[in-house]
Amino acid sequence: MTTILIVDDHQLFREGVKRILDFEETFEVVGEGDDGIEVVELYDKYNPDVVLMDINMPQMNGVEATEQLLQHHPDAKVIILSIHDDESYVSHALKSGALGYMLKEMDANAIVEAIKVVASGGSYLHPKVTHNLVQEFKRLSEREHKGSFQPAEVRRPLHLLTKRECEVLQLLTDGQSNRAIGESLFISEKTVKNHVSSILQKMSVNDRTQAVVMAIKNGWVEVK
């Protein structure tokens, strides 16, 4: 059973997320809070496996609360919930120690998948956020090369992945969700999930974010 603490100052949003999670037999929402200032006390009380934390709260925001929580509980696993997809928000959240960053426009499947990944020790970013981080990587590379940045020739990792898996990896880098990847390749969402699992296993990484980072570093995907 994966236990979850939800900290968000909007009660209706908390109730909506809780209803989604109640459909998962292996999930249990053990506690709720409405401000980051109380997260350490709530964590001490409920000892959850995963904390879902809003980034914008009245007295203490989610980034500050995550930093404070990890000072007391270094092994705490936090997923930040936000309406902001700007890379600066994401960077601050990840630097604070959060393992996940989800946009509040997420669908039910995404939040369930994110919790499962983070609970198992991985990290999870909303697909749109992944795309924005890739764009920031490209921008920084161009600045580093003083505007003369020329992307290296893409070398698809056919020694490691199948042609279809290479296509899926590229679409992951483009920030597409499993559903969008399925629509692009005319395959089912379940088949996409199987391809992603195979990619992670073959690349020896824990989650799709790590796969994207490795792919960019090795020149296996096109940074658009």
Contacts in CASP RR format, 6 or more apart in sequence:
PFRMAT RR
TARGET T0000
AUTHOR 0000-0000-0000
METHOD contacts of the structure
MODEL  1
MTTILIVDDHQLFREGVKRILDFEETFEVVGEGDDGIEVVELYDKYNPDV
VLMDINMPQMNGVEATEQLLQHHPDAKVIILSIHDDESYVSHALKSGALG
YMLKEMDANAIVEAIKVVASGGSYLHPKVTHNLVQEFKRLSEREHKGSFQ
PAEVRRPLHLLTKRECEVLQLLTDGQSNRAIGESLFISEKTVKNHVSSIL
QKMSVNDRTQAVVMAIKNGWVEVK
1 26 0 8 1.000
1 27 0 8 1.000
1 28 0 8 1.000
2 26 0 8 1.000
2 27 0 8 1.000
2 28 0 8 1.000
2 49 0 8 1.000
2 50 0 8 1.000
2 115 0 8 1.000
2 116 0 8 1.000
2 119 0 8 1.000
3 28 0 8 1.000
3 29 0 8 1.000
3 30 0 8 1.000
3 46 0 8 1.000
3 47 0 8 1.000
3 48 0 8 1.000
3 49 0 8 1.000
3 50 0 8 1.000
4 21 0 8 1.000
4 27 0 8 1.000
4 28 0 8 1.000
4 29 0 8 1.000
4 30 0 8 1.000
4 31 0 8 1.000
4 48 0 8 1.000
4 49 0 8 1.000
4 50 0 8 1.000
4 51 0 8 1.000
4 52 0 8 1.000
4 115 0 8 1.000
5 29 0 8 1.000
5 30 0 8 1.000
5 31 0 8 1.000
5 32 0 8 1.000
5 33 0 8 1.000
5 39 0 8 1.000
5 42 0 8 1.000
5 43 0 8 1.000
5 46 0 8 1.000
5 48 0 8 1.000
5 50 0 8 1.000
5 51 0 8 1.000
5 52 0 8 1.000
6 14 0 8 1.000
6 17 0 8 1.000
6 18 0 8 1.000
6 29 0 8 1.000
6 31 0 8 1.000
6 32 0 8 1.000
6 33 0 8 1.000
6 51 0 8 1.000
6 52 0 8 1.000
7 32 0 8 1.000
7 33 0 8 1.000
7 34 0 8 1.000
7 35 0 8 1.000
7 36 0 8 1.000
7 38 0 8 1.000
7 39 0 8 1.000
7 42 0 8 1.000
7 51 0 8 1.000
7 52 0 8 1.000
7 53 0 8 1.000
7 54 0 8 1.000
7 57 0 8 1.000
7 62 0 8 1.000
7 65 0 8 1.000
8 14 0 8 1.000
8 17 0 8 1.000
8 33 0 8 1.000
8 34 0 8 1.000
8 52 0 8 1.000
8 53 0 8 1.000
8 54 0 8 1.000
8 57 0 8 1.000
8 81 0 8 1.000
9 34 0 8 1.000
9 35 0 8 1.000
9 54 0 8 1.000
9 56 0 8 1.000
9 57 0 8 1.000
9 58 0 8 1.000
10 54 0 8 1.000
11 34 0 8 1.000
13 54 0 8 1.000
13 104 0 8 1.000
14 32 0 8 1.000
14 33 0 8 1.000
14 34 0 8 1.000
17 52 0 8 1.000
17 111 0 8 1.000
18 29 0 8 1.000
18 32 0 8 1.000
20 108 0 8 1.000
20 111 0 8 1.000
20 112 0 8 1.000
21 27 0 8 1.000
21 29 0 8 1.000
21 111 0 8 1.000
21 112 0 8 1.000
21 115 0 8 1.000
22 29 0 8 1.000
23 108 0 8 1.000
24 112 0 8 1.000
27 112 0 8 1.000
27 115 0 8 1.000
30 46 0 8 1.000
30 48 0 8 1.000
31 42 0 8 1.000
31 46 0 8 1.000
31 48 0 8 1.000
33 39 0 8 1.000
33 42 0 8 1.000
34 57 0 8 1.000
35 57 0 8 1.000
35 58 0 8 1.000
35 59 0 8 1.000
35 60 0 8 1.000
36 53 0 8 1.000
36 57 0 8 1.000
36 59 0 8 1.000
36 60 0 8 1.000
36 61 0 8 1.000
36 62 0 8 1.000
36 64 0 8 1.000
36 65 0 8 1.000
37 59 0 8 1.000
37 60 0 8 1.000
37 65 0 8 1.000
39 51 0 8 1.000
39 53 0 8 1.000
39 60 0 8 1.000
39 65 0 8 1.000
39 68 0 8 1.000
39 69 0 8 1.000
40 68 0 8 1.000
40 69 0 8 1.000
40 72 0 8 1.000
40 73 0 8 1.000
43 51 0 8 1.000
43 69 0 8 1.000
43 72 0 8 1.000
43 73 0 8 1.000
43 76 0 8 1.000
44 72 0 8 1.000
49 77 0 8 1.000
49 119 0 8 1.000
50 77 0 8 1.000
50 78 0 8 1.000
50 79 0 8 1.000
50 115 0 8 1.000
50 118 0 8 1.000
50 119 0 8 1.000
51 69 0 8 1.000
51 76 0 8 1.000
51 77 0 8 1.000
51 78 0 8 1.000
51 79 0 8 1.000
52 79 0 8 1.000
52 81 0 8 1.000
52 115 0 8 1.000
53 62 0 8 1.000
53 65 0 8 1.000
53 66 0 8 1.000
53 78 0 8 1.000
53 79 0 8 1.000
53 80 0 8 1.000
53 81 0 8 1.000
53 98 0 8 1.000
54 62 0 8 1.000
54 80 0 8 1.000
54 81 0 8 1.000
54 82 0 8 1.000
55 61 0 8 1.000
55 62 0 8 1.000
55 63 0 8 1.000
55 80 0 8 1.000
55 81 0 8 1.000
55 82 0 8 1.000
55 84 0 8 1.000
55 89 0 8 1.000
55 93 0 8 1.000
56 62 0 8 1.000
56 82 0 8 1.000
56 83 0 8 1.000
57 65 0 8 1.000
60 68 0 8 1.000
62 80 0 8 1.000
62 93 0 8 1.000
62 96 0 8 1.000
63 80 0 8 1.000
63 92 0 8 1.000
63 93 0 8 1.000
63 96 0 8 1.000
63 98 0 8 1.000
64 96 0 8 1.000
66 78 0 8 1.000
66 80 0 8 1.000
66 93 0 8 1.000
66 96 0 8 1.000
66 97 0 8 1.000
66 98 0 8 1.000
67 96 0 8 1.000
67 97 0 8 1.000
69 76 0 8 1.000
69 78 0 8 1.000
70 76 0 8 1.000
70 78 0 8 1.000
70 96 0 8 1.000
70 97 0 8 1.000
77 99 0 8 1.000
77 118 0 8 1.000
77 119 0 8 1.000
77 121 0 8 1.000
78 97 0 8 1.000
78 98 0 8 1.000
78 99 0 8 1.000
78 100 0 8 1.000
79 98 0 8 1.000
79 99 0 8 1.000
79 100 0 8 1.000
79 101 0 8 1.000
79 102 0 8 1.000
79 114 0 8 1.000
79 115 0 8 1.000
79 118 0 8 1.000
79 124 0 8 1.000
80 93 0 8 1.000
80 98 0 8 1.000
80 100 0 8 1.000
80 101 0 8 1.000
80 102 0 8 1.000
81 102 0 8 1.000
81 103 0 8 1.000
81 104 0 8 1.000
82 89 0 8 1.000
82 93 0 8 1.000
82 101 0 8 1.000
82 102 0 8 1.000
82 103 0 8 1.000
82 104 0 8 1.000
83 103 0 8 1.000
83 104 0 8 1.000
83 105 0 8 1.000
84 103 0 8 1.000
85 103 0 8 1.000
85 126 0 8 1.000
85 128 0 8 1.000
85 129 0 8 1.000
85 132 0 8 1.000
86 132 0 8 1.000
87 129 0 8 1.000
87 132 0 8 1.000
87 133 0 8 1.000
87 135 0 8 1.000
87 136 0 8 1.000
89 101 0 8 1.000
90 101 0 8 1.000
90 125 0 8 1.000
90 129 0 8 1.000
90 132 0 8 1.000
90 133 0 8 1.000
93 100 0 8 1.000
93 101 0 8 1.000
94 100 0 8 1.000
94 101 0 8 1.000
99 118 0 8 1.000
99 121 0 8 1.000
99 122 0 8 1.000
99 123 0 8 1.000
99 124 0 8 1.000
100 114 0 8 1.000
100 118 0 8 1.000
100 123 0 8 1.000
100 124 0 8 1.000
100 125 0 8 1.000
101 124 0 8 1.000
101 125 0 8 1.000
101 126 0 8 1.000
101 129 0 8 1.000
102 110 0 8 1.000
102 111 0 8 1.000
102 114 0 8 1.000
102 124 0 8 1.000
102 125 0 8 1.000
102 126 0 8 1.000
103 126 0 8 1.000
103 128 0 8 1.000
103 129 0 8 1.000
106 114 0 8 1.000
106 126 0 8 1.000
109 178 0 8 1.000
110 126 0 8 1.000
110 177 0 8 1.000
113 124 0 8 1.000
114 124 0 8 1.000
117 123 0 8 1.000
117 124 0 8 1.000
117 206 0 8 1.000
117 207 0 8 1.000
118 124 0 8 1.000
120 206 0 8 1.000
121 206 0 8 1.000
122 206 0 8 1.000
122 207 0 8 1.000
122 210 0 8 1.000
123 206 0 8 1.000
123 207 0 8 1.000
123 209 0 8 1.000
123 210 0 8 1.000
124 207 0 8 1.000
124 208 0 8 1.000
124 209 0 8 1.000
125 133 0 8 1.000
125 209 0 8 1.000
127 172 0 8 1.000
127 175 0 8 1.000
127 176 0 8 1.000
127 177 0 8 1.000
127 180 0 8 1.000
128 175 0 8 1.000
130 172 0 8 1.000
130 173 0 8 1.000
130 175 0 8 1.000
130 208 0 8 1.000
130 209 0 8 1.000
130 212 0 8 1.000
131 173 0 8 1.000
131 174 0 8 1.000
131 175 0 8 1.000
134 173 0 8 1.000
134 174 0 8 1.000
134 175 0 8 1.000
134 212 0 8 1.000
134 216 0 8 1.000
134 223 0 8 1.000
134 224 0 8 1.000
137 216 0 8 1.000
137 223 0 8 1.000
138 149 0 8 1.000
138 223 0 8 1.000
141 149 0 8 1.000
142 149 0 8 1.000
151 222 0 8 1.000
151 223 0 8 1.000
152 219 0 8 1.000
154 219 0 8 1.000
154 220 0 8 1.000
154 221 0 8 1.000
154 222 0 8 1.000
155 218 0 8 1.000
155 219 0 8 1.000
155 220 0 8 1.000
156 163 0 8 1.000
156 166 0 8 1.000
156 220 0 8 1.000
157 166 0 8 1.000
157 169 0 8 1.000
157 215 0 8 1.000
157 218 0 8 1.000
157 220 0 8 1.000
158 166 0 8 1.000
160 202 0 8 1.000
160 203 0 8 1.000
161 169 0 8 1.000
161 198 0 8 1.000
161 199 0 8 1.000
161 202 0 8 1.000
161 203 0 8 1.000
164 185 0 8 1.000
164 195 0 8 1.000
165 195 0 8 1.000
165 198 0 8 1.000
165 199 0 8 1.000
165 202 0 8 1.000
166 220 0 8 1.000
167 185 0 8 1.000
168 181 0 8 1.000
168 185 0 8 1.000
168 192 0 8 1.000
168 195 0 8 1.000
168 196 0 8 1.000
168 199 0 8 1.000
169 199 0 8 1.000
169 211 0 8 1.000
169 212 0 8 1.000
169 215 0 8 1.000
169 220 0 8 1.000
169 221 0 8 1.000
170 221 0 8 1.000
170 222 0 8 1.000
171 180 0 8 1.000
171 181 0 8 1.000
171 184 0 8 1.000
171 185 0 8 1.000
172 181 0 8 1.000
172 196 0 8 1.000
172 199 0 8 1.000
172 208 0 8 1.000
172 211 0 8 1.000
172 212 0 8 1.000
172 215 0 8 1.000
173 212 0 8 1.000
173 215 0 8 1.000
173 216 0 8 1.000
173 221 0 8 1.000
173 222 0 8 1.000
173 223 0 8 1.000
174 224 0 8 1.000
176 184 0 8 1.000
178 189 0 8 1.000
178 192 0 8 1.000
178 193 0 8 1.000
178 196 0 8 1.000
179 189 0 8 1.000
179 192 0 8 1.000
181 192 0 8 1.000
182 188 0 8 1.000
182 189 0 8 1.000
182 191 0 8 1.000
182 192 0 8 1.000
185 192 0 8 1.000
196 208 0 8 1.000
199 211 0 8 1.000
200 206 0 8 1.000
200 207 0 8 1.000
200 208 0 8 1.000
200 211 0 8 1.000
203 210 0 8 1.000
203 211 0 8 1.000
203 214 0 8 1.000
203 215 0 8 1.000
205 211 0 8 1.000
205 214 0 8 1.000
212 221 0 8 1.000
214 220 0 8 1.000
215 221 0 8 1.000
216 223 0 8 1.000
END
